[in-house]
Amino acid sequence: MKLKYLLFALFLSLTLHSCVVLSTKKYKAMLSQRDSLFTRATNLETEISQLQADTAHLHGEIASLKSNLADQQDSYARLKGNYDNLNNNLTSTNSKVNQLSSDLQKREKRLKEVEDILRKRDEATNALKEKLQKALLGFQQNGLTVDIRNGKVYVSLTDKLLFPSGSIVIDERGKAALKQLAAVLNKEPDINMAVEGHTDDKKVINLGQIKDNWDLSVLRATSVTRYLTEFERIDPKRLTATGKGQYQPIDPADNNDARTKNRRIEIVLTPKLDELYNLIKN
C-alpha cells in the first residue's frame, strides 16, 4: 500500500508542477497512466508479499534441514562409534578364532599321535597274545588262559597248575608252564610284567608262618617272580609282585567251582608306552 501512495503523490506532484491547463485528451491519458501505475503497484505489492512468504518458507525449510542435518550427524557419529566397536570386536574375534584354530590343529595332531601309539600298542598286544597262546597251548587244558583286558595281556594260571595245595613252592608242571612263558617274554624286552596272587575267600588253616590269604597271595606271587628272575633270567626291573588276597574274585559265587577259579596267579603283561607318557606330560 505504501508503494501506491508514493506513486499517487508523485503523480499529483507532477500534475501540480506543470501548472498547465490540460486538454481533455491529455487528462484522460494521465488518468490512464495513473491507473496503470496503480495496477503495477498492486502487482508489485502482491509479488513482494509472495516473495516475503516464500522467503519465510525457505527460512523454515533451511532451519528444518539444518536440524535434520544435525540429527543425521549425530546418528552418523553413533553409527561410526558402533562400527568402530564392531570392527574392534571383529578383530578380537578373528584373533581368538585364529588362536583356537591353531590350538585345534595342535590338539588334532596330538590326538593322532596318541591314536597311532595306542593302535601300535593294540597291535603289539594282539601279537603277544597269539604268541603266548601258541607257546602255552599244551597247558590250556590245565587251567591256563590268555586274554586281553584294557589293552593288557592277562596270563591266568590256576593254583593247581603251579602249586600243591596250600603250598607256595612251584611244582614241576608249573615250572614247565613258566619256562614256556619266559621263552616268549625274553624275546619281548618292551613288555613289563606284574605278577598278582589271588586266593579264594576261605580262611587259611594250619599253614605255619602263612597267617592269612594276604600272606598266601603275596608269597605265591613272590615265588613266581623269583623263579622267572632267578631261573629264567627275566630282568627283575621288568617285574613287580603283588598279593590281592580274596578281594578280586573272577567268580563271586559261593561254591567250590567259583573258589577254584579264584585261586590263581595272574601275570599281567603291559607294553611300554614311553612315547605315550611323554605326549601326555608335554
C-alpha positions in Angstrom: 0.0 0.0 0.0 2.9 2.4 0.7 4.0 2.0 -2.9 0.6 3.1 -4.3 0.6 6.2 -2.0 4.1 7.1 -3.2 3.1 6.8 -6.8 -0.1 8.8 -6.3 1.9 11.6 -4.5 4.4 11.6 -7.4 1.6 11.8 -10.0 -0.1 14.7 -8.1 3.2 16.5 -7.7 3.8 16.3 -11.4 0.3 17.5 -12.2 0.5 20.5 -9.9 4.0 21.3 -11.0 3.0 21.6 -14.7 0.6 24.5 -13.8 -0.8 24.0 -17.3 -4.5 23.6 -18.1 -4.7 20.1 -19.6 -6.8 19.2 -22.5 -9.4 16.5 -22.1 -7.3 14.1 -24.1 -4.2 14.7 -22.1 -6.2 14.5 -18.9 -7.6 11.1 -19.8 -4.1 9.9 -20.8 -2.8 10.9 -17.4 -5.7 9.2 -15.7 -4.9 6.1 -17.7 -1.3 6.4 -16.8 -2.2 6.8 -13.2 -4.4 3.7 -13.3 -1.6 1.7 -14.9 0.8 2.8 -12.2 -1.7 1.8 -9.5 -2.1 -1.6 -11.2 1.6 -2.1 -11.5 2.0 -1.1 -7.8 -0.7 -3.5 -6.8 1.0 -6.3 -8.7 4.4 -5.4 -7.2 3.0 -5.4 -3.7 1.4 -8.8 -4.4 4.8 -10.1 -5.7 6.6 -8.7 -2.8 4.2 -10.4 -0.4 4.6 -13.6 -2.2 8.4 -13.2 -2.2 8.3 -12.5 1.6 6.1 -15.6 2.2 8.5 -17.7 0.0 11.5 -16.3 1.9 9.9 -17.1 5.2 9.1 -20.6 4.0 12.6 -21.1 2.7 14.0 -20.0 6.0 11.8 -22.6 7.7 12.9 -25.3 5.3 16.6 -24.3 5.9 16.1 -24.4 9.6 14.4 -27.8 9.3 17.2 -29.1 7.0 19.8 -27.8 9.5 18.0 -29.6 12.3 17.8 -32.8 10.2 21.5 -32.4 9.3 22.4 -32.1 12.9 20.3 -35.3 13.7 22.0 -37.1 10.8 25.4 -36.1 12.0 24.6 -37.3 15.5 23.3 -40.6 14.0 26.4 -40.9 11.9 28.6 -40.3 14.9 26.7 -43.0 16.8 26.9 -45.4 13.9 30.6 -44.7 13.4 31.1 -45.4 17.1 29.1 -48.7 16.8 31.1 -49.5 13.6 34.4 -48.9 15.4 33.2 -51.1 18.3 32.1 -53.8 16.0 35.3 -53.6 14.0 37.3 -53.9 17.2 35.2 -56.8 18.3 35.6 -58.5 14.9 39.3 -58.0 15.1 39.4 -59.5 18.6 37.1 -62.4 17.5 39.3 -63.1 14.4 42.3 -63.2 16.7 40.6 -65.6 19.0 39.4 -67.8 16.1 42.9 -67.9 14.7 44.2 -68.9 18.1 41.6 -71.5 18.6 42.2 -72.9 15.1 45.9 -73.1 15.9 45.2 -74.9 19.2 42.7 -77.2 17.5 45.3 -78.2 14.9 47.8 -78.9 17.7 45.3 -81.0 19.6 44.3 -82.9 16.4 48.0 -83.6 15.7 48.5 -84.7 19.3 45.4 -86.8 19.2 46.6 -88.5 16.0 49.9 -89.2 17.6 48.2 -90.8 20.7 45.9 -92.8 18.5 48.8 -94.1 16.4 50.6 -95.1 19.6 47.5 -96.8 21.0 47.0 -98.6 17.7 50.6 -99.8 17.8 50.0 -100.9 21.4 46.9 -102.9 20.4 48.7 -104.5 17.5 51.6 -105.4 19.8 49.2 -106.7 22.5 47.3 -108.9 20.0 50.5 -110.2 18.5 51.8 -111.0 22.0 48.6 -112.8 22.9 48.9 -115.0 19.8 52.5 -115.9 20.6 51.6 -116.8 24.2 48.6 -118.9 23.2 50.8 -120.9 20.7 53.6 -121.3 23.2 51.3 -122.3 26.1 48.9 -124.4 24.1 49.7 -127.6 26.0 48.8 -126.0 29.3 45.4 -124.5 28.4 43.6 -127.7 29.4 45.2 -127.5 32.9 43.7 -124.1 33.8 45.8 -121.6 31.8 44.1 -118.9 29.9 45.4 -115.9 27.9 43.1 -112.9 27.2 43.2 -109.2 26.7 41.7 -106.7 29.1 42.0 -102.9 28.9 44.9 -103.1 26.5 46.9 -105.6 28.6 47.5 -109.3 28.2 46.5 -111.4 31.2 48.0 -114.9 31.5 46.0 -116.6 34.2 47.2 -119.8 35.8 45.1 -121.7 38.4 46.8 -122.6 41.6 46.6 -126.3 40.9 48.8 -125.7 37.8 51.5 -124.1 39.8 51.4 -125.2 43.5 50.5 -128.2 45.6 47.5 -127.5 47.9 48.3 -124.9 50.5 51.9 -124.5 49.3 54.0 -121.6 48.0 56.5 -123.9 46.3 56.1 -124.2 42.5 55.8 -127.8 41.3 57.4 -129.2 38.1 54.3 -128.8 35.9 54.1 -125.1 37.0 57.8 -124.6 36.2 57.3 -126.0 32.7 54.5 -123.6 32.1 56.5 -120.6 33.4 59.5 -121.8 31.3 57.4 -121.6 28.1 56.1 -118.2 29.2 59.6 -116.9 29.9 60.8 -118.1 26.5 58.4 -115.7 24.8 58.9 -112.8 27.3 62.7 -112.8 27.0 62.2 -112.1 23.3 59.9 -109.1 24.1 62.1 -106.6 26.1 59.5 -103.9 25.9 56.9 -105.8 27.9 56.6 -105.1 31.6 55.1 -107.7 34.0 53.0 -107.7 37.1 52.6 -111.0 39.0 49.4 -111.0 41.0 48.5 -113.6 43.6 44.8 -114.3 44.2 43.0 -116.6 46.7 39.5 -117.7 47.5 37.6 -116.5 50.5 38.3 -119.5 52.7 40.4 -118.8 55.8 43.9 -120.2 55.8 44.2 -123.1 58.3 47.4 -124.8 59.5 49.9 -123.2 57.1 52.6 -122.4 59.6 54.0 -118.9 59.0 51.3 -118.0 56.5 48.8 -116.1 58.6 46.0 -115.3 56.1 45.1 -115.0 52.4 47.0 -111.8 52.1 50.2 -113.7 53.0 49.4 -116.6 50.8 48.7 -114.4 47.7 51.8 -112.3 48.2 54.1 -115.3 48.8 52.8 -117.2 45.8 53.3 -114.1 43.6 56.8 -113.7 45.0 57.6 -117.4 44.3 56.6 -117.0 40.6 58.6 -113.7 40.3 61.7 -115.3 41.9 61.5 -118.3 39.6 61.2 -116.1 36.5 64.1 -113.8 37.5 66.5 -116.4 39.0 65.9 -119.4 36.7 64.5 -117.9 33.5 66.7 -114.8 33.6 64.0 -112.2 33.1 65.2 -108.8 34.1 63.9 -108.0 37.6 63.4 -104.4 36.6 60.5 -105.6 34.4 58.7 -107.4 37.2 56.5 -106.5 40.2 54.9 -108.9 42.6 51.6 -108.1 44.4 49.1 -110.0 46.5 45.4 -109.3 46.1 44.1 -111.9 48.6 40.4 -112.8 48.0 39.3 -109.3 47.1 39.3 -109.5 43.3 37.5 -112.8 42.5 36.7 -113.9 39.0 33.5 -115.6 40.1 31.8 -114.2 43.3 29.6 -117.3 43.7 29.6 -119.2 47.0 30.6 -122.6 45.7 33.6 -124.8 45.1 33.8 -124.2 41.3 33.9 -120.4 41.9 36.6 -120.8 44.5 38.7 -122.9 42.2 38.6 -120.2 39.5 39.5 -117.5 42.1 42.7 -119.3 43.3 45.1 -118.2 40.7 48.2 -116.4 39.6 47.7 -113.7 37.0 50.7 -112.4 35.1 49.7 -109.0 33.6 51.8 -108.0 30.6 51.8 -104.3 29.6 53.7 -102.9 26.6 55.9 -100.0 27.5 54.3 -96.7 26.4 57.1 -94.2 26.9 56.1 -92.3 23.8 52.5 -92.0 25.1 53.6 -90.9 28.5 55.9 -88.2 27.0 53.0 -86.9 24.9 50.7 -86.7 28.0 53.3 -84.9 30.0 54.1 -82.3 27.3 
